[in-house]
Amino acid sequence: MPVGKCANVLSIFGNTGDGKSHTLNHILFEGREVFTTSSSQKPGTVGMWVAYDSLSNTLAIDTEGLLGVTNNMNRRKRLLLKVLALSDVALYRTRAERLHNDMFNFLSDASNAYCEHFSSELQGVLERHDLDVSFSKLGPKVLIIHETQYTDTLENAPPDTLALTDDEKTSLTKDKANKEITARFYN
């Protein structure tokens, strides 16, 4: 990344083995294995790994899985919360058939920590720049990528969702769909 240049920060969270590294590789790097992937249940990412995509001016942060084996769960959670605090956009990737409590607990803890530790600084930014918005709007945007195997698609989805039309569904490959979701989210 060029020195002195601002970049978007995109991070990804989720459980071990849910395809976080694979998702970043396909969204930003045209499928090249910039972030190491693994087909085994052993964690492929330990800690966090960072890569810069010059085409989208995005700093991508790949994180270790939430449910992986660790000697210090508290340390991992603090690291993930710090990554979230740096992010403009945070993806939460899951392959579960239903959204489970671990995701809601993580996002709730993150929201509480963000408000507790950053509220005075964010309030100062709002006042210095005379911005008329709540400081809660300054946090990262969270997009949940929920991939299921047996779930039917939504029919007649509201127009403000990221649902694709029938023509788009048939014409987009999985990689192109990831890029389309990213483009719609950033625009």
C-alpha positions in Angstrom: 0.0 0.0 0.0 1.4 3.4 -0.9 2.6 5.4 2.1 0.2 8.2 3.2 -2.7 6.8 1.2 -6.0 6.0 2.9 -7.5 2.6 2.1 -10.8 0.8 2.8 -10.4 -1.9 5.5 -12.4 -5.1 4.9 -12.2 -7.8 7.6 -13.8 -11.2 7.8 -15.0 -13.2 10.8 -16.6 -16.5 11.3 -16.0 -20.0 12.7 -13.1 -22.3 11.8 -13.6 -24.0 8.5 -16.4 -21.8 7.2 -14.4 -20.5 4.2 -13.3 -17.0 5.3 -9.9 -17.1 3.5 -11.5 -18.6 0.4 -14.2 -15.8 0.4 -11.6 -13.0 0.6 -9.5 -14.7 -2.2 -12.5 -14.7 -4.5 -14.0 -11.3 -3.6 -10.7 -9.3 -3.9 -8.0 -11.4 -5.6 -9.8 -13.2 -8.5 -9.4 -16.5 -6.8 -5.7 -16.4 -6.3 -4.6 -17.9 -3.0 -3.4 -14.8 -1.3 -4.8 -16.1 2.0 -4.0 -19.7 2.7 -7.0 -22.1 2.5 -7.3 -25.6 4.0 -9.9 -28.3 3.4 -9.2 -29.9 6.8 -10.9 -29.0 10.1 -7.6 -27.7 11.4 -7.4 -23.9 11.4 -5.7 -22.5 8.3 -5.4 -19.0 9.7 -3.9 -18.3 13.1 -4.1 -14.8 14.4 -4.7 -12.4 11.5 -3.2 -12.0 8.0 -3.4 -8.8 5.9 -3.2 -8.2 2.2 -3.6 -5.1 0.1 -5.7 -5.1 -3.1 -4.6 -2.1 -5.2 -7.5 -2.4 -7.7 -10.1 -1.7 -5.0 -7.7 0.2 -2.6 -8.7 -2.2 0.1 -6.7 -3.6 3.0 -8.2 -7.1 3.6 -7.8 -8.7 7.1 -8.3 -12.5 7.4 -8.9 -13.6 10.9 -8.7 -17.0 12.7 -11.9 -18.8 13.4 -14.0 -18.1 16.4 -14.5 -21.7 17.5 -10.9 -22.9 16.8 -8.7 -24.5 19.4 -6.8 -21.9 21.4 -4.9 -21.6 24.7 -6.4 -18.2 25.4 -9.9 -17.5 24.2 -9.9 -14.0 25.9 -6.8 -13.0 23.9 -8.3 -14.2 20.6 -11.5 -12.3 21.3 -9.6 -9.1 22.1 -7.7 -9.4 18.9 -10.8 -9.9 16.8 -12.5 -6.9 18.5 -9.5 -4.7 17.7 -9.7 -5.9 14.0 -13.4 -5.0 14.0 -12.6 -1.6 15.4 -10.2 -0.9 12.4 -12.7 -2.1 9.8 -14.9 -0.1 7.5 -16.7 -3.2 6.4 -16.8 -6.5 8.4 -18.0 -9.7 6.8 -19.3 -12.5 9.0 -19.1 -15.8 7.1 -21.0 -18.8 8.1 -22.0 -22.1 6.6 -24.5 -23.1 9.3 -28.0 -24.1 8.4 -29.2 -21.6 11.0 -27.6 -18.5 12.4 -26.4 -19.6 15.8 -25.8 -17.8 19.1 -22.0 -17.6 18.7 -22.4 -15.1 15.9 -25.0 -13.0 17.8 -22.9 -13.1 21.0 -19.7 -12.0 19.1 -21.5 -9.1 17.4 -23.2 -8.1 20.6 -19.9 -8.2 22.5 -18.3 -6.2 19.7 -21.0 -3.6 19.7 -20.8 -3.2 23.5 -17.0 -3.0 23.5 -17.1 -0.5 20.6 -19.5 1.8 22.4 -17.7 1.4 25.8 -14.2 2.1 24.4 -14.8 4.5 21.5 -17.8 6.6 22.4 -16.0 9.6 23.8 -13.5 9.6 20.9 -16.3 9.3 18.3 -18.3 12.0 20.1 -15.2 14.3 19.9 -14.9 13.6 16.1 -18.6 14.5 15.6 -18.2 17.7 17.5 -14.9 18.8 15.9 -16.3 18.3 12.4 -19.9 19.5 13.3 -21.5 16.3 12.0 -25.2 15.7 12.8 -25.2 11.9 13.1 -25.1 9.4 15.9 -21.6 8.1 16.8 -23.1 4.6 16.4 -23.3 5.3 12.6 -19.5 5.7 12.5 -18.8 2.1 13.2 -18.1 -0.6 10.7 -20.8 -2.0 8.4 -21.4 -5.7 9.0 -22.5 -8.0 6.2 -23.5 -11.6 7.0 -22.7 -14.1 4.3 -24.9 -17.1 5.3 -24.3 -20.0 3.0 -26.6 -23.0 3.5 -27.0 -26.3 1.7 -30.7 -27.0 2.1 -32.4 -23.6 2.4 -34.8 -22.4 -0.4 -34.2 -19.0 -1.8 -36.4 -16.1 -0.7 -39.3 -15.4 -3.0 -40.5 -11.8 -3.5 -37.7 -10.4 -1.4 -38.0 -6.7 -0.5 -36.2 -4.4 -3.0 -33.7 -3.1 -0.4 -32.1 -6.5 0.2 -29.1 -7.9 -1.8 -31.3 -10.5 -3.5 -30.4 -11.2 -7.1 -33.0 -11.4 -9.9 -33.7 -14.8 -11.6 -31.6 -13.6 -14.6 -28.7 -12.6 -12.3 -28.9 -16.0 -10.5 -28.5 -18.0 -13.7 -25.8 -15.8 -15.2 -23.6 -15.3 -12.2 -21.1 -17.9 -11.1 -20.2 -18.1 -7.4 -17.1 -15.9 -7.9 -19.0 -13.3 -9.9 -21.8 -13.3 -7.3 -19.2 -12.5 -4.6 -17.9 -9.6 -6.6 -21.5 -8.4 -7.3 -22.3 -8.5 -3.6 -19.1 -6.5 -2.9 -19.9 -3.9 -5.6 -23.5 -3.4 -4.3 -22.3 -3.2 -0.7 -19.6 -0.5 -1.4 -21.8 1.6 -3.7 
